Amino acid sequence: MKISSRLGAIAPSATMAIEARQRAMKRDGLPVISFGAGEPDFPTPAAIAAAGTAAIAAGHTKYTSVNGVQELREAVAERLRRDQQLQYSPDQVIITNGAKEALFNTFQALLNPGDEVIIPAPYWVSYEAQVLFAGGKPVIVSTTEESGFKLTPDALAAHITPRTRLLMLNSPSNPTGSVYSADELRGLGSVLANSDVGVVSDEIYQRISYNGPSPSFPAAVPDLFDRTILINGASKAYAMTGWRIGFAAGPLNVIKAMNGVQSHSTSNANTIAQYAAIEAFGGRQDEVDKMSAAFKERRDVIVGLLNEIPGVQCPVPDGAFYVFPSVKGALGKTIGGETINSSLELATYLLEKAYVATVPGEAFGSPGYLRLSYACGMAPIREGVARLKSALTTV
């Protein structure tokens, strides 16, 4: 059977591919340490898990409305009000199968063929693919270490054309951990003020921020509130990756359009997980704060260890649970008898020879870097970076 031509330009998710490879190697008995997938190693907090069990006992195992149960949408709206002083009605919230589906539905609802979406690089691996799926045109704008891997107003202005429909923002960032300040968001907003360009603000790591709360774009730029789709979910902050609960909040007409998309794809998100998420968003937030504090401690350790390795330079991220070190100083050299010319080749070498799984910068539109997730625990961090150091210093 012939495969659809629209899949020709779309590669499988690099992070998921590496995660699958390292799991296969583990099944074969190899001692792989994975810095690949962005998945907290903490268990889902007990109160949230108990709410899921209680939902089963209460018979909450049927279909819900496509956009999610009313109680969860109310809990999400209240959490946004408490955390960011944002005013959304429950009808302006849609519950999705993870934040990834919220993004997918957003692009499907808003893009027409040829519409341009500005995506700062480094970028999360699925943004570009999802825009292409919707018939849009990704416009990749490179950022630099000097700018903190953040899009500047001048760079944004230089890439806006009559076809520009959306700006894709992610703060705190995957893969860099960069966090835009409120002033930086306002600077970008000022560029968009006299246009009709909308904003998709992926804030899935918003609760994992180390220098105070991470600003939300619609809160920082209220004049663009009605042109912003806010994306978030339960996966990262509440260690609920497998529960698959995400959400989008935005203008009512857009949320209704996304509801239409979802009604013909997945229908409602998992019902039991929705009831568990009511406790996540509406209950005590102590566990979130504890996990964030642990991530900060791990960040400090992994940054220090990586910066001890010749040829590696690792900036300090302000949020999320990733480091994005430059490995340009290690490229073009012979390591273990092999000449390594790219971060992709280096990531392959590290996995096959040192049993350390990382994600190459090529996956994020930024060759010369590696992404390492430090959501894996302190012991794997120390052992994994030690292996990485040994591999890079082996001639």
Secondary structure, 3 states (H helix, E strand, C coil): CCCCHHHCCCCCCHHHHHHHHHHHHHHCCCCCEECCCCCCCCCCCHHHHHHHHHHHHCCCCCCCCCCCCHHHHHHHHHHHHHHHCCCCCHHHEEEECHHHHHHHHHHHHHCCCCCEEEEEECCCHHHHHHHHHCCCEEEEEECCCCCCCCCCHHHHHHHCCCCEEEEEEECCCCCCCCCCCHHHHHHHHHHHCCCCCEEEEECCCCCCECCCCCCCHHHHCHHHHHHEEEEEECCCCCCCHHHCCEEEECCHHHHHHHHHHHHCCCCCCCHHHHHHHHHHHHCCCHHHHHHHHHHHHHHHHHHHHHCCCCCCECCCCCECCEECCECHHHCCEEECCEEECCHHHHHHHHHHHCCEECEEHHHHCCCCEEEEECCCCHHHHHHHHHHHHHHHCCC
